[in-house]
Amino acid sequence: MRSAGGWIIPGLVLAVFAGGCAIGPDYKRPVVAEPPTFRGQANAEAASFADAPWWEAFEDPVLRALIGEALGLNYDVRIAAARVQEARARLGVARSDLYPSLDYGIDGGRSKVGPGVPGSIGGSPVAEARNFYSASMSLSWEIDIWGRVRRLTESARADLFATEEARRGVWLSLVSDVAQAYFQLLELDQQLQIARNSTGAYQRTYDLFLDRFNLGVASKLETSRALGALGDAQATIPQLESSIVAKENQLSILLGKPPGPIARGRSMYEQPIVPAVPAGLPSALLERRPDLRQAEQRMVSANAQIGAAKAEFFPKFSITALFGTAGPEMAALTGGATTIWAMAGTFSGPLFNAGRTLGNYRATQAQWEQTRLQYEQTVLVALREVSDALTALSKLNDAEVGQTTAVTALDEAVGHATDRYRQGLSNYFEVLEAQQQLYPAQNTLAQIRRDRLLAYVQLYRALGGGWNLTDPQWIGQDEARAR
């Protein structure tokens, strides 16, 4: 007759080989809409703006320095890094179930129990103090026959990858947020300069009208209208100064430091920008955008959970072993032996649990369906964002050309109207009307240029810019500083 150890060892080997495959569906990427080109894209090209690292996409050296500082100190970046560490640790926890668990235990004590008392050790007629101890090591292992533990490990690994993609998404979002806030700050600077220029122009107009009024040439109406225009222009300056401080404070928070002034590099109109940039192929977007890769890893995780839930329908096989030693005083309880050992195998499975196992399995299937739909929706949103940015770049370029023409013409009109007024060939209405058309037109031109710069940033973000950078290249600024 074969001993306990004689059948457990062969059974263990058989179980290990039987566990070579995991039940449940293997992951396959669902088919999603992939148009041949983005809407707003002239031609399909393999190269993409997203291939460029961020320090090449943004050429302003001050902006590059701000982005590098933000990537190193921003709190969202640091929080994302901590989440990656947590996910990596959870993967280690899930993977540990693939291996045996070895524990130890040590017991010791001293007692004095009289004869005849239940629990007394030995048959001594005289109560005396005795020491007793035991030490043992125990081993337990669930043989992963159906792949339940491997599916859970697969799910945890996908969660880790999703968290890493989320961190890369935070990096890309931070680069975009810093660039957008910086360009908005430059636009506020431009508006402030326009407000100061208009205030100076209205001041000169008012002085001209006042001199003519004092000479009895102009009317009080002209002077009052000029003073009103001057006061209106002066009122915009403190509002813009307040907006500039608020934008600087926003940038400071992105940089991970207390609110303070922000350095500027090139002015808004000196920032390089092109009306059309290569977008690449829509099919490559699935590999470039961190949020799409994150959504796919969530599908992988949900898919693995289906396999783990399906394995719960089948029996589990576990082995346990115990080896230890006991003091002489405990020998009476162990048949006179001081060395103790035990080995057992457990074969268990569900018979009836009121639909709990089935309900859990159906829940995992529903979770997978949710992640699939979310992934497909994320793909559509990504295609829309790229199309919006491409269209904005193209159309805003045309708008800026037209608005530049308008500003140039209105600037000439102000000069002509002022000359005509001084020569007595026109009234004050022409001067004020020309000025009141010029300065709003200049503000509109500044807003169009700002929107072009923002569309440029949004396209870089929508394409998953910097997708081929390694993690050290994102954070380590050696290459960026060398440029």
C-alpha positions, 0 to 999 in steps of 0.5 A: 500500500502506497504511503501518503507521501507516495501519492501526493508527490506524483499527484503534485507533478500531475497537477503542475503539468495539468495547469499548463493552460488557463480557462477563459477567453484569451484577449483579442483587440476589438475591431474599431472604426479606422478611417483612412485619413483624419477629417481635415487632413489633406493627405495620408502620411506615415510621419506624424507630428506625434513622433517629435519630442516635446522639446522639438514641438515647442521651440521657445527656450523659456517654455521648454524650461517651464515644461521641464520644471513641471515634469519634475515637480508637478504634484499630479506627476508625483501622484501618478508615479505613486499609483504606478508603484502601488499597481506594481506592488499589487501585481507582486501580491497577485503573482505570489499565489502562484507559489507555495506559502511557507509559514512558521509558528513558535509556542511556549509557556509555563504552567502549574496544574494539579493532578486530575485537572483536565488538561494536566500533562502527565500523571504526577500526583504533585502539582509542579511547574512545567515548561512546554514549547512547540515549533513548526513550519507549515506549507500550503499551496493551491495548485493552479489547475484551471488558471484562476491564479494566472488569470488574476495575475494577468489582470493585475499585470494589465492594471499595472500597464494601464497605470503606467499609461495613465502616468504617460497621459499625465505627462502629456497632459501636463506638457499641453497644459503648461504650453496652453497656459503659457500661450494664454499668458502671452496673449494677455500680455499682448492685450495689455500692450494693446490696452496701454497703446489705446490708452495713450492714443485716447489720451493724445486725442483727448489732449487735442480736443481739449486744446481745441476746446480751450481755443474755442474751436471744438465743442464740449461734446467732442471733449467729453466723448474723448474723455469717455473713450479714454476712461474706458480704455484705462479701465481695461488695464487693471482687469488685464493685469489681474488676469495676468497674475491669475494666469501666472498663479495657474502656471506656478501650480502646474510647476509645483511651486507657490504662486509667483511671476513667470518668465517670458521668452518670445512674444506671441507673434514670434512663436513659430507656427505652421498652418498644417502639420503631419498628423500620421495615419489614424490606425497608428493613433491606437498605439500612440495615445496613452488614454487609448492604450490605458483603455485597452489594458483595462479591457485586458484586465476585465477579460482576465477577470472572466477567466478567473470567475469561470475557474470558480466553477471548477474544483480547487486542489490544495496541499498543506504540510506541517513539520515541527518539534515539541518539548518533552512535556508536550509529548503526551499529546503527540503520542510520545514523539517530539517531532511532529509532521503532517501532510494533506491534500484538499480537493474542493469545489462548489455544489450550491451557493444560491447562484453566487458563482454564476452571478460573479461570472456574469458580472465580469462579463458585463464589466468586460462589455463596459470596458469594450464600449468605453474603449470604442468611445475613447477611439471616437473621441480621439478621432474627433479631437484630432479632426478638430485641431487639424481643422482649427489650424487650417481655418485659423490661418485663413482667419489670421490673414484676413484679420491682419489685413483689417488691422493694417487698414484700420491703423491707416484709417486712424492716421488719416482721420487724425490728420483730417481732423487737425486740418479741419477737414473732418469732425471728431466722429471720424477719429473716435470711430476709427480708433474704436474700430482699430483696438478691438480689431487688434484684440481679435487678431491677438485672440486668433493667434492665441487660438492657433497656438492652442490648436497647435498644442491640442493637436500635439496632445490629440495625436499622443505627442512624444509617444516614443519617448522612454520614461527617463526621456520624459522626466530627465531633461538631459536631451532637452537642456542639450538643445 
